[in-house]
Amino acid sequence: METRRTFIQKGLLGVSAATVIGPLAASAYSTSREGEKTYRNDRFDLGIAGYSFVHFGLDESLAMMKRMDVHYLCIKDFHLPLTSTDVEIAAFHQKLAESDVAGYAVGPLYMTKSKAEIDNAFEYAKRAGVKLIIGIPNKEDLEYIAGKTSEYDIRYAIHNHGPEDKLYPNATSIFELVKNLDARMGICFDMGHNMRDGQDPIRDVERYHKRIFDIHLKNVTAATKDGKTCELGRGVIDIPKFINTLRNVGYDGKCSLEFEKDMKDPLAGLAESVGYFKGVSDASA
């Protein structure tokens, strides 16, 4: 498993990490099984899904992450466009590093128009220095994408979007399509949308954890199509049980909060959710 330091070093594209990253607070570190230092909360890396900051520039987004003491970002293309040059990518990662943030994945990226979009996405991920793409592809392109995961050694996680999504409404719909493909094909598990589709996110983590590469962490107000994103501790999903299930199955991917309530003023809701997640994780460890 790659650590935050590894992500940053890859993203700097040759720039000295010692020059860019600067000193990091030792109290924020724990030691992994491999003996490497990494930002962790119990065993889970807490991040933010970039879509939470759709109304904010990168500087504002990083300032919010600093206030919340969160250090991983799933990169959206409105912060790092697919057309970015290597110089722009290096500057992007330097800015993240200065805020003690690592970009660990890109997406979600829609790629439903042509195979060229798929090709471009893998090149973008490679140049951005990440090993995970969150994507929404056409079903008929999955074998082609599986070939790309092998060629680039980059994992590809399909995002489920609930009952409105005719392609991938829940985790089961994705698993059934990827289970016989390259092992680097998997799921970006949006637990809230899964619940809105009438599914059980805790059961699905147990069933599909080997193919879950990323989690978009959220709670929802109802287990129906009308359910809305809410603060992590206020919805119908049993978050303590969900976290215990992650621990029981040995999940080692990221848990990135995707907060779609109050999107023009998300800090309070995100901060509440961060505190709740850390508190539950610490209490149940």
PERA-V898226 format. One record per residue. N is the residue number from 0. PHI is phi in whole degrees, -180 to 180 (999 if undefined). OMEGA is omega in radians with two decimals (NA if undefined). BURIAL is 1 if it has 16 or more other C-alpha atoms within 10 Angstrom, else 0. Layout:
BEGIN
n->(N | N)
phi->(PHI | PHI)
omega->(OMEGA | OMEGA)
burial->(BURIAL | BURIAL)
END
This chain:
BEGIN
n->(0 | 1 | 2 | 3 | 4 | 5 | 6 | 7 | 8 | 9 | 10 | 11 | 12 | 13 | 14 | 15 | 16 | 17 | 18 | 19 | 20 | 21 | 22 | 23 | 24 | 25 | 26 | 27 | 28 | 29 | 30 | 31 | 32 | 33 | 34 | 35 | 36 | 37 | 38 | 39 | 40 | 41 | 42 | 43 | 44 | 45 | 46 | 47 | 48 | 49 | 50 | 51 | 52 | 53 | 54 | 55 | 56 | 57 | 58 | 59 | 60 | 61 | 62 | 63 | 64 | 65 | 66 | 67 | 68 | 69 | 70 | 71 | 72 | 73 | 74 | 75 | 76 | 77 | 78 | 79 | 80 | 81 | 82 | 83 | 84 | 85 | 86 | 87 | 88 | 89 | 90 | 91 | 92 | 93 | 94 | 95 | 96 | 97 | 98 | 99 | 100 | 101 | 102 | 103 | 104 | 105 | 106 | 107 | 108 | 109 | 110 | 111 | 112 | 113 | 114 | 115 | 116 | 117 | 118 | 119 | 120 | 121 | 122 | 123 | 124 | 125 | 126 | 127 | 128 | 129 | 130 | 131 | 132 | 133 | 134 | 135 | 136 | 137 | 138 | 139 | 140 | 141 | 142 | 143 | 144 | 145 | 146 | 147 | 148 | 149 | 150 | 151 | 152 | 153 | 154 | 155 | 156 | 157 | 158 | 159 | 160 | 161 | 162 | 163 | 164 | 165 | 166 | 167 | 168 | 169 | 170 | 171 | 172 | 173 | 174 | 175 | 176 | 177 | 178 | 179 | 180 | 181 | 182 | 183 | 184 | 185 | 186 | 187 | 188 | 189 | 190 | 191 | 192 | 193 | 194 | 195 | 196 | 197 | 198 | 199 | 200 | 201 | 202 | 203 | 204 | 205 | 206 | 207 | 208 | 209 | 210 | 211 | 212 | 213 | 214 | 215 | 216 | 217 | 218 | 219 | 220 | 221 | 222 | 223 | 224 | 225 | 226 | 227 | 228 | 229 | 230 | 231 | 232 | 233 | 234 | 235 | 236 | 237 | 238 | 239 | 240 | 241 | 242 | 243 | 244 | 245 | 246 | 247 | 248 | 249 | 250 | 251 | 252 | 253 | 254 | 255 | 256 | 257 | 258 | 259 | 260 | 261 | 262 | 263 | 264 | 265 | 266 | 267 | 268 | 269 | 270 | 271 | 272 | 273 | 274 | 275 | 276 | 277 | 278 | 279 | 280 | 281 | 282 | 283 | 284)
phi->(999 | -81 | -94 | -57 | -62 | -62 | -59 | -64 | -61 | -66 | -73 | -80 | 51 | 97 | -73 | -63 | -64 | -64 | -75 | -91 | -75 | 78 | -67 | -119 | -67 | -63 | -66 | -86 | -101 | -132 | -110 | -80 | -60 | -84 | 85 | -93 | -79 | -157 | -69 | -146 | -124 | 62 | -144 | -112 | -87 | -92 | -135 | -124 | -75 | -55 | -61 | -58 | -109 | -59 | -97 | -131 | -73 | -64 | -60 | -65 | -64 | -66 | -63 | -67 | -62 | -63 | -64 | -89 | 60 | -119 | -127 | -127 | -132 | -84 | -79 | -98 | -74 | -78 | -96 | -138 | -59 | -62 | -88 | -60 | -79 | -61 | -65 | -66 | -66 | -62 | -65 | -60 | -67 | -65 | -64 | -61 | -61 | -65 | -102 | 56 | -120 | -118 | -85 | -103 | -156 | -121 | 125 | -65 | -116 | -85 | -143 | -116 | -98 | -164 | -66 | -62 | -63 | -66 | -57 | -64 | -65 | -70 | -65 | -61 | -63 | -62 | -69 | -78 | 78 | -114 | -115 | -146 | -112 | -96 | -138 | -128 | -106 | -77 | -61 | -70 | -100 | -65 | -67 | -63 | -65 | -59 | -63 | -68 | -62 | -71 | -63 | -98 | 53 | -123 | -77 | -129 | -116 | -84 | -91 | -91 | -126 | 85 | -63 | -76 | -87 | -78 | -91 | -136 | -74 | -152 | -64 | -62 | -62 | -80 | -57 | -63 | -87 | -107 | -61 | -105 | -98 | -47 | -63 | -85 | -95 | -157 | -124 | -96 | -85 | -86 | -64 | -69 | -64 | -61 | -66 | -64 | -89 | 81 | -100 | -103 | -65 | -71 | -61 | -72 | -62 | -63 | -78 | -119 | -58 | -69 | -111 | -93 | -99 | -155 | -125 | -91 | -85 | -163 | -120 | -136 | -79 | -157 | -88 | -141 | -56 | -82 | -64 | -117 | -62 | -142 | -58 | -59 | -90 | -112 | -102 | -90 | -81 | -79 | -66 | -56 | -67 | -62 | -64 | -62 | -67 | -57 | -65 | -66 | -90 | 75 | -62 | -128 | -88 | -87 | -118 | -110 | -65 | -119 | -109 | -108 | -101 | 52 | -68 | -88 | -153 | -87 | -60 | -62 | -67 | -64 | -62 | -60 | -68 | -60 | -61 | -65 | -61 | -66 | -64 | -66 | -61 | -66 | -69 | -100 | -68)
omega->(-3.11 | -3.14 | 3.10 | -3.14 | 3.12 | 3.13 | -3.10 | -3.12 | 3.11 | -3.05 | -3.05 | 3.04 | 3.03 | 3.09 | -3.09 | 3.14 | -3.14 | 3.14 | -2.96 | -2.96 | -3.13 | -3.12 | 3.12 | -3.07 | -3.10 | -3.10 | -3.12 | -3.04 | 2.85 | -3.08 | -3.12 | 3.12 | -3.13 | 3.12 | -3.14 | 3.10 | -3.11 | 3.02 | 3.12 | 2.98 | -2.99 | 3.11 | -2.99 | 3.06 | -3.14 | 3.13 | 3.05 | 3.00 | -3.00 | -3.13 | 3.09 | -3.08 | -3.05 | -3.12 | -3.04 | 3.03 | -3.08 | -3.11 | 3.12 | -3.14 | 3.14 | 3.09 | 3.09 | 3.12 | 3.11 | 3.13 | -3.13 | -3.10 | 3.08 | -2.88 | 3.10 | -3.11 | 2.93 | -2.91 | 3.02 | -3.04 | 3.03 | 3.02 | 3.10 | -3.08 | 3.12 | -3.12 | -3.10 | 3.07 | 3.10 | 3.11 | 3.12 | 3.11 | 3.11 | 3.12 | 3.10 | -3.11 | 3.08 | 3.13 | 3.08 | -3.09 | 3.12 | 3.08 | -3.11 | 3.11 | 3.05 | 3.00 | -2.98 | -3.11 | 3.02 | 3.07 | 0.00 | 3.06 | 3.06 | -3.14 | -3.05 | -3.08 | -3.08 | 3.06 | 3.09 | 3.09 | 3.11 | 3.12 | -3.12 | -3.13 | 3.14 | 3.08 | 3.11 | 3.14 | 3.12 | -3.11 | 3.12 | 3.06 | 3.11 | -3.09 | -3.12 | 3.01 | 2.95 | -3.01 | 3.00 | -3.08 | 2.92 | -3.14 | -3.09 | -3.13 | -3.02 | 3.12 | 3.08 | 3.13 | 3.10 | 3.06 | 3.12 | 3.12 | 3.10 | -3.12 | -3.06 | -3.00 | 3.07 | 3.14 | -3.10 | -3.09 | -3.14 | -3.09 | 3.03 | -3.03 | 3.00 | -2.98 | 3.10 | -3.05 | -3.10 | 3.14 | -3.00 | -3.09 | -3.04 | -3.09 | -3.12 | -3.12 | 3.11 | -3.09 | -3.11 | 3.14 | -3.03 | -2.97 | -3.14 | 3.12 | 3.12 | -3.08 | 3.09 | 3.04 | -3.08 | -2.95 | 2.79 | -2.93 | 3.02 | -3.01 | 3.14 | 3.10 | 3.08 | 3.13 | 3.13 | 3.09 | 3.09 | -3.13 | -3.13 | -3.08 | 3.13 | 3.08 | -3.08 | 3.00 | 3.11 | -3.06 | -2.93 | -2.98 | -3.13 | 3.11 | 3.07 | -3.08 | -3.08 | 3.09 | 2.94 | -2.95 | 3.12 | 2.95 | -3.10 | -3.04 | -3.12 | 3.13 | -3.13 | 3.11 | -3.10 | 3.14 | -3.12 | 3.05 | 3.11 | 3.10 | -2.92 | -3.08 | -2.98 | -3.03 | -3.02 | 3.10 | 3.12 | -3.04 | 3.08 | 3.12 | 3.11 | -3.14 | 3.09 | 3.12 | 3.05 | 3.14 | -3.07 | -3.12 | 3.12 | 3.13 | -3.11 | 3.05 | 3.13 | 2.97 | -3.04 | 3.13 | 3.01 | -2.99 | -3.05 | 3.02 | 3.11 | -2.98 | 3.05 | 3.09 | -2.95 | -2.93 | -3.08 | 3.14 | 3.09 | -3.10 | 3.08 | -3.11 | 3.08 | -3.14 | 3.14 | -3.13 | -3.12 | -3.14 | 3.13 | 3.13 | -3.13 | -3.08 | -3.05 | -3.08 | NA)
burial->(0 | 0 | 1 | 1 | 1 | 0 | 1 | 1 | 1 | 1 | 1 | 1 | 1 | 0 | 0 | 0 | 1 | 0 | 0 | 1 | 1 | 0 | 0 | 0 | 0 | 0 | 0 | 0 | 0 | 0 | 0 | 0 | 0 | 0 | 0 | 0 | 1 | 1 | 1 | 1 | 1 | 0 | 1 | 1 | 1 | 1 | 1 | 1 | 1 | 1 | 1 | 1 | 1 | 1 | 0 | 1 | 0 | 1 | 0 | 0 | 1 | 1 | 0 | 1 | 1 | 0 | 0 | 1 | 1 | 1 | 1 | 1 | 1 | 1 | 1 | 1 | 1 | 1 | 1 | 1 | 0 | 1 | 0 | 0 | 0 | 0 | 0 | 0 | 1 | 1 | 1 | 1 | 1 | 1 | 1 | 1 | 1 | 0 | 1 | 1 | 1 | 1 | 1 | 1 | 1 | 1 | 1 | 1 | 1 | 0 | 1 | 1 | 0 | 0 | 0 | 0 | 0 | 1 | 0 | 0 | 1 | 1 | 0 | 1 | 1 | 1 | 1 | 1 | 1 | 1 | 1 | 1 | 1 | 1 | 1 | 1 | 1 | 1 | 0 | 0 | 0 | 1 | 1 | 0 | 1 | 1 | 0 | 1 | 1 | 0 | 0 | 0 | 0 | 1 | 1 | 1 | 1 | 1 | 1 | 1 | 1 | 1 | 1 | 0 | 0 | 0 | 1 | 1 | 1 | 1 | 1 | 1 | 0 | 1 | 1 | 0 | 0 | 1 | 0 | 0 | 1 | 1 | 0 | 1 | 1 | 1 | 1 | 1 | 1 | 1 | 1 | 1 | 1 | 1 | 1 | 1 | 1 | 1 | 1 | 1 | 1 | 1 | 0 | 1 | 1 | 0 | 0 | 1 | 1 | 0 | 1 | 1 | 1 | 1 | 1 | 1 | 1 | 1 | 1 | 1 | 1 | 1 | 1 | 1 | 0 | 0 | 1 | 1 | 1 | 1 | 1 | 1 | 1 | 0 | 1 | 1 | 1 | 0 | 1 | 1 | 0 | 1 | 1 | 1 | 1 | 1 | 1 | 0 | 0 | 0 | 1 | 1 | 1 | 1 | 1 | 1 | 1 | 1 | 1 | 1 | 0 | 0 | 0 | 0 | 0 | 1 | 1 | 0 | 1 | 1 | 1 | 0 | 1 | 1 | 0 | 1 | 1 | 0 | 0 | 1 | 1 | 0 | 0 | 0 | 0)
END
